[in-house]
Amino acid sequence: GRKKTHRVKFAKQILYHNMKELRIIFMGTPDFAVASLNALVEAKYNVVAVITAPDKPAGRGRKLNQSAVKKYALLKGLEILQPVNILIFSII
């Protein structure tokens, strides 16, 4: 009935509010990961850091190439971590 509907709405509001308070560390490197990161940022979630692969040399000049995720994170002013070995984050 009406009471149940009100309780469900209230529970959803609490869940939504609590989700916004999460401190999110996003992990991704390829181009398609940018869409997920963008969705979190645009929805105003608290993305505290982005972990992505280290820049890699590419082309004949061996110029360092940034991942798509790093480029997006820089654009949005997010903290960027680029570990050589992801296993160091196993303690988080």
C-alpha positions as CSV (number, residue, x, y, z in Angstrom):
1,G,0.0,0.0,0.0
2,R,0.9,3.6,0.5
3,K,3.2,3.1,3.5
4,K,5.2,0.5,1.6
5,T,5.6,2.8,-1.4
6,H,6.8,5.6,0.9
7,R,9.3,3.3,2.7
8,V,10.7,2.2,-0.7
9,K,11.1,5.8,-1.9
10,F,12.8,6.8,1.4
11,A,15.1,3.8,1.2
12,K,16.1,4.7,-2.3
13,Q,16.8,8.3,-1.3
14,I,19.1,7.1,1.6
15,L,20.9,4.7,-0.7
16,Y,21.4,7.4,-3.4
17,H,22.7,9.9,-0.8
18,N,25.1,7.3,0.7
19,M,26.4,6.3,-2.8
20,K,27.3,9.9,-3.4
21,E,29.5,9.9,-0.3
22,L,31.6,7.0,-1.5
23,R,35.3,7.7,-2.1
24,I,35.9,6.1,-5.5
25,I,39.3,5.0,-6.9
26,F,38.7,4.3,-10.6
27,M,41.0,1.8,-12.4
28,G,41.1,1.8,-16.2
29,T,43.3,2.5,-19.2
30,P,41.7,1.8,-22.6
31,D,39.5,4.3,-24.6
32,F,36.2,2.5,-23.6
33,A,36.9,3.0,-19.9
34,V,36.6,6.8,-20.3
35,A,32.8,6.5,-20.7
36,S,32.5,4.8,-17.3
37,L,34.8,7.4,-15.6
38,N,32.8,10.2,-17.3
39,A,29.5,8.8,-16.1
40,L,30.8,8.9,-12.5
41,V,32.2,12.4,-12.8
42,E,29.1,13.8,-14.5
43,A,26.9,12.2,-11.8
44,K,29.0,14.1,-9.2
45,Y,30.4,10.9,-7.5
46,N,33.5,11.5,-5.4
47,V,36.3,10.1,-7.6
48,V,39.4,10.6,-5.4
49,A,41.9,9.0,-7.8
50,V,42.4,7.3,-11.1
51,I,44.8,4.4,-11.5
52,T,45.9,3.9,-15.1
53,A,48.9,2.3,-16.9
54,P,52.1,4.2,-17.1
55,D,52.8,6.3,-20.2
56,K,54.3,4.2,-23.0
57,P,56.7,5.2,-25.8
58,A,55.1,5.0,-29.2
59,G,56.0,5.7,-32.8
60,R,59.4,6.2,-34.4
61,G,60.3,9.0,-32.1
62,R,59.3,6.9,-29.1
63,K,57.4,9.8,-27.7
64,L,55.5,9.0,-24.4
65,N,51.9,8.3,-25.1
66,Q,49.2,8.9,-22.4
67,S,46.2,6.6,-22.0
68,A,42.8,7.9,-22.9
69,V,41.8,7.6,-19.2
70,K,44.8,9.7,-18.1
71,K,44.0,12.4,-20.7
72,Y,40.4,12.6,-19.4
73,A,41.6,12.6,-15.7
74,L,44.0,15.5,-16.4
75,L,41.2,17.4,-18.2
76,K,39.0,17.0,-15.1
77,G,41.7,17.7,-12.6
78,L,41.6,14.2,-11.0
79,E,44.5,12.7,-9.0
80,I,46.3,10.2,-11.3
81,L,48.3,7.2,-10.1
82,Q,50.4,5.2,-12.6
83,P,52.0,2.2,-10.9
84,V,54.5,0.1,-12.8
85,N,53.1,-2.9,-11.0
86,I,49.4,-3.0,-10.0
87,L,50.2,-5.5,-7.2
88,I,51.3,-2.7,-5.0
89,F,47.7,-1.7,-4.7
90,S,46.6,-5.1,-3.3
91,I,46.8,-3.6,0.2
92,I,44.2,-1.0,-0.4
